């Protein structure tokens, strides 16, 4: 077993891997894989993606630069701004992201199932030799009108095979498919697998969304939020050839973008308007050049402000010009004078404004210190929201 451990935004020394192993790792888009010389030696370069991937004879772990409790706060807050305080306490002792998620999910899921598995009515379409429920005459005739059996029927069944249990079982199997899960968490996961053995799997895990919480399934709340995070970060695919690769990957760009979007929605709520994530529009009248800013703030059909979140290394003296050009395009298309670029803070940084020549546009660069305590980070978002509101007020004046 070849184990490679590295930090985000780092590069390894040459690693011994076969061509098929290097291909499996490259296909996951967790790191860039570069040949080193002519032999089976490869250099791996990480960027914003973090997580764990396991294949035949190899394991790759990319650690976040952000501490696990702070990272999980970003994840939990984006999933549920009101519930993050209850969740983050479960993850502080864990030194590794996978350990934190496995410990927290397995504990919450077992608590949810203490009173037994949730049951509900599920509509089932089936072929039976006896009639049950409603006959689907259209399907029956299409199959063969001359054959009396089997009969195409639809009926409702009161069963444990509901989405809530399917999400828990699928998330459980994802975590069990990864090596080096903490022993206590693995024992809880094995118990969960037994309890959920008769339940099916989610067909498209990365598209799964937890159902609306009601008084009936409220006890599943924390475990479903974590299950959704696990399913969206998981990838269990058949690699080219006969080997299976399991991966648990977070893109810190998406994590940071989701947090900033939800946090700004909360912060701007008292000012009115609507915050939209990933609004789709066009830069040109011919509608050939699509734009999709991370965050826009609207009042009816009038865009009040636009912002983009960037989780990347930033040095103001050599700031990525592409980000500024992109924001200028957003400002122009949306008729907004102030565009905000929001970065995760590096040491020694401070806010900067860029007044664009021959244009009313001002590109305002702001940073959020994601390594600070949650309450302080949310206070920074409140300050950012106030700046956004002030920029709109100055235009109106």
Residue pairs with C-beta under 8 A, 6 or more apart in sequence:
1 57
1 58
1 59
2 15
2 16
2 17
2 21
2 57
2 58
2 59
3 58
3 59
3 61
4 12
4 15
4 44
4 58
4 59
4 60
4 61
5 61
5 63
6 12
6 31
6 44
6 46
6 60
6 61
6 62
6 63
7 46
7 62
7 63
7 64
7 65
8 46
8 47
8 48
8 49
8 50
8 62
8 63
8 64
8 65
8 252
9 46
9 47
9 48
9 65
9 313
10 45
10 46
11 43
11 44
11 45
11 46
12 43
12 44
12 45
13 43
14 36
14 37
14 41
14 42
14 43
15 41
15 42
15 43
15 44
16 40
16 41
17 25
17 40
17 41
17 42
17 58
18 40
18 57
19 40
20 241
20 243
21 55
21 56
21 57
21 58
22 33
22 35
22 40
22 42
23 239
23 240
24 55
24 56
24 58
24 239
24 240
24 243
24 245
25 31
25 33
25 44
25 53
25 55
25 58
25 60
26 32
26 33
27 239
27 240
27 245
28 53
28 235
28 245
28 247
28 249
29 49
29 249
30 46
30 49
30 51
30 53
30 60
30 62
30 247
30 249
31 44
31 45
31 46
31 47
31 49
31 60
31 62
32 44
32 45
32 46
32 47
33 42
33 43
33 44
34 42
34 43
34 44
34 45
35 41
35 42
35 43
36 42
36 43
44 60
46 62
48 251
48 252
48 253
48 311
48 312
49 62
49 249
49 250
49 251
49 252
50 62
50 63
50 64
50 97
50 249
50 250
50 252
51 61
51 62
51 97
51 98
51 233
51 247
51 248
51 249
51 250
52 59
52 60
52 61
52 62
52 98
52 178
52 247
52 248
52 249
53 59
53 60
53 245
53 246
53 247
53 248
53 249
54 60
54 177
54 178
54 179
54 245
54 246
54 247
55 239
55 243
55 244
55 245
55 246
56 243
56 244
59 179
59 180
61 96
61 98
63 96
63 97
64 71
64 97
64 250
64 252
66 74
66 252
66 370
66 371
67 371
68 91
68 92
68 94
68 95
68 96
68 97
68 100
69 88
69 91
69 92
70 370
70 371
70 374
71 97
71 255
72 87
72 88
72 91
72 97
72 100
72 101
73 84
73 88
73 374
73 377
74 255
74 256
74 258
74 259
74 370
75 229
75 250
75 255
75 259
76 83
76 84
76 87
76 88
76 225
77 84
77 259
77 262
77 263
77 374
78 255
78 258
78 259
78 261
78 262
79 225
79 228
79 229
80 87
80 225
81 262
81 263
81 266
83 221
83 222
83 225
84 374
86 222
87 104
87 222
87 225
87 226
88 374
90 100
90 103
90 104
90 107
90 108
91 100
91 101
91 103
91 104
93 103
94 100
94 103
94 182
97 250
98 175
98 178
98 180
98 181
98 248
99 181
99 182
99 185
101 175
101 226
101 229
101 230
101 248
102 175
102 181
102 182
102 185
102 186
102 189
103 182
103 184
103 185
104 226
105 171
105 175
105 223
105 226
105 227
105 230
106 172
106 175
106 185
106 188
106 189
106 192
107 188
108 222
108 223
108 226
109 168
109 171
109 172
109 188
109 192
109 223
109 226
109 227
110 188
110 191
110 192
111 219
111 222
111 223
112 168
112 219
112 220
112 222
112 223
113 168
113 192
113 195
115 219
117 160
117 165
117 195
117 196
117 199
118 160
118 162
118 164
118 165
118 216
118 217
118 220
119 158
119 159
119 160
119 162
120 158
120 159
120 162
120 216
121 156
121 157
121 158
121 159
122 156
122 157
122 159
122 161
122 162
123 154
123 155
123 156
124 154
124 155
124 156
124 157
125 136
125 152
125 153
125 154
126 132
126 152
126 153
126 154
126 155
127 150
127 151
127 152
127 153
128 150
128 151
128 153
129 149
129 150
129 151
130 151
131 151
131 153
132 153
132 155
133 153
133 154
133 155
133 156
134 153
134 154
134 155
135 151
135 152
135 153
136 152
136 153
136 154
139 152
140 151
140 152
143 152
160 198
160 199
161 198
161 199
161 200
163 202
163 211
164 210
164 211
164 217
164 220
164 224
165 196
165 199
166 199
166 200
166 201
166 202
167 202
167 208
167 210
167 224
167 227
167 228
167 231
168 192
168 196
168 199
168 220
168 223
168 224
168 227
169 192
169 193
169 196
169 199
169 200
169 201
170 201
170 202
170 205
170 208
170 227
170 231
171 226
171 227
171 230
171 231
171 234
172 189
172 192
172 193
172 196
173 193
173 201
174 205
174 230
174 231
174 234
174 236
174 246
174 248
175 181
175 185
175 189
175 230
175 248
176 186
176 189
176 190
176 193
177 236
177 246
178 246
178 248
181 189
202 208
202 231
205 231
205 232
205 234
205 236
206 231
206 232
206 234
206 235
208 227
208 228
208 231
208 232
209 228
210 224
210 225
210 227
210 228
211 217
211 224
213 220
213 221
213 224
217 224
230 248
233 248
233 249
233 250
234 246
234 247
234 248
234 249
235 245
235 246
235 247
235 248
235 249
236 244
236 245
236 246
236 247
237 244
237 245
238 244
239 245
252 311
253 309
253 310
253 311
253 312
255 311
256 309
256 310
256 311
256 344
256 370
257 294
257 309
257 311
259 309
260 294
260 295
260 307
260 309
260 342
260 368
260 381
261 275
261 277
261 294
261 295
261 309
263 378
263 381
264 275
264 295
264 297
264 307
264 381
264 384
264 385
264 388
265 275
266 381
267 378
267 381
267 382
267 384
267 385
268 275
268 297
268 385
268 388
268 389
271 385
271 389
272 299
273 297
273 298
273 299
273 304
274 297
274 298
274 299
275 295
275 296
275 297
275 298
276 295
276 296
276 297
276 298
277 294
277 295
278 292
278 293
278 294
279 292
279 293
279 296
280 290
280 291
280 292
281 290
281 291
281 292
281 333
281 334
282 288
282 289
282 290
282 291
282 333
283 289
283 290
283 291
283 329
283 332
283 333
291 329
291 330
291 333
293 306
293 307
293 308
293 330
293 334
294 307
294 308
294 309
295 306
295 307
295 308
295 309
296 303
296 305
296 306
296 307
296 334
297 303
297 304
297 305
297 306
297 388
297 392
298 304
303 334
303 335
303 336
304 336
304 392
305 336
305 338
305 340
305 388
305 391
305 392
306 327
306 330
306 331
306 334
306 336
306 339
306 340
307 339
307 340
307 341
307 342
307 388
308 323
308 326
308 327
308 330
308 339
308 340
308 341
308 342
309 342
309 343
310 320
310 323
310 341
310 342
310 343
310 344
311 343
311 344
312 320
312 343
312 344
313 346
314 320
314 343
314 346
314 349
314 367
315 346
316 349
316 352
316 365
319 365
323 341
324 341
324 354
324 363
327 339
327 340
327 341
327 363
328 339
328 356
328 359
328 361
328 363
330 336
330 339
331 337
331 338
331 339
331 361
331 363
332 359
332 361
336 361
337 360
337 361
337 362
337 391
337 395
338 361
338 362
338 364
338 388
338 391
338 392
338 395
339 361
339 362
339 363
339 364
340 364
340 365
340 366
340 384
340 387
340 388
341 363
341 364
341 365
341 366
342 366
342 367
342 368
342 384
343 349
343 365
343 366
343 367
343 368
344 367
344 368
344 370
345 367
345 368
345 369
345 370
345 371
346 367
349 367
350 367
351 364
351 365
351 366
351 367
352 364
352 365
353 362
353 363
353 364
353 365
354 362
354 363
354 364
354 365
355 361
355 362
356 362
356 363
362 391
364 387
364 391
366 384
366 387
368 377
368 380
368 381
368 384
369 376
369 377
369 380
370 377
372 380
